[in-house]
Amino acid sequence: MKLHLVRLAKKQGEAHFPGLEGFRAYLLTQPEQVEEARLYVLLEGEVVVDLPDQSYLHLRKGEAAYLEQPHRVSPIDPSVMAVWRLPQS
């Protein structure tokens, strides 16, 4: 199965692969607080991820981050992210 994740996320707000739990691509337009472990791949746009230790990550198109701790994701401009929810270790 082939899906154009950026186009679907922009048009519908998010996209899922049927039968693949824990994955979605979505359009991020507002900051969001996240309490669970996640793997991100930024497909379009630019985001800042604030971490609990007061540091941050600046992600651009094509960059990825694996985060186990709580964090806040804020788009600099509307951004499309592929996200996998991961089990807590």
C-alpha positions in Angstrom: 0.0 0.0 0.0 1.2 3.5 -0.9 0.0 6.7 0.8 1.1 10.2 0.1 1.4 11.2 3.8 2.0 14.9 3.4 -0.9 15.4 1.1 -3.3 13.3 3.2 -2.2 15.0 6.4 -2.7 18.5 4.9 -6.1 17.6 3.5 -7.6 15.5 6.3 -5.5 16.5 9.3 -3.9 13.1 9.7 -3.2 9.8 7.9 -2.9 6.2 9.1 -1.8 3.0 7.6 -4.7 0.5 8.1 -3.6 -2.2 10.6 -0.5 -0.4 11.7 -1.1 0.7 15.3 0.8 3.5 16.9 1.7 5.3 13.6 0.2 8.4 12.1 1.2 11.3 10.0 -0.5 14.6 11.0 -0.6 18.3 10.5 0.7 20.1 13.5 -0.5 23.7 13.7 -0.6 24.3 17.5 1.8 23.3 20.3 1.1 20.0 22.0 2.2 18.5 25.3 3.3 14.8 25.0 3.7 12.5 28.0 4.6 9.2 26.1 7.6 7.9 24.2 7.6 8.8 20.5 9.7 8.6 17.4 9.2 11.6 15.1 10.2 12.1 11.5 9.5 15.6 10.2 8.1 15.4 6.7 7.4 19.1 6.1 7.9 22.3 8.0 9.9 23.1 11.2 9.3 22.4 14.9 10.9 23.0 18.2 10.7 20.3 20.9 11.1 21.6 24.5 12.5 19.0 26.9 12.1 18.7 30.7 15.7 19.7 31.4 15.1 23.1 29.7 16.9 22.1 26.6 15.3 21.8 23.1 15.6 20.2 19.8 15.0 22.1 16.5 13.8 19.8 13.8 13.6 20.6 10.1 12.3 18.6 7.1 13.8 15.1 7.0 15.1 15.1 10.5 14.1 12.7 13.2 14.0 12.4 17.0 13.4 9.6 19.5 12.1 10.9 22.8 11.3 8.8 25.9 10.6 11.6 28.3 7.7 14.1 28.4 8.1 17.0 25.9 6.3 19.8 24.2 6.2 20.0 20.4 5.7 23.5 18.8 5.5 24.2 15.1 7.3 27.2 13.8 5.0 27.0 10.8 2.4 24.3 9.9 4.3 21.1 9.9 3.6 17.5 8.9 5.1 14.9 11.2 5.2 11.1 11.0 4.9 9.8 14.6 5.2 6.4 16.2 3.9 5.9 19.7 6.4 3.6 21.5 6.1 1.4 24.6 7.6 2.9 27.7 10.9 1.3 28.8 
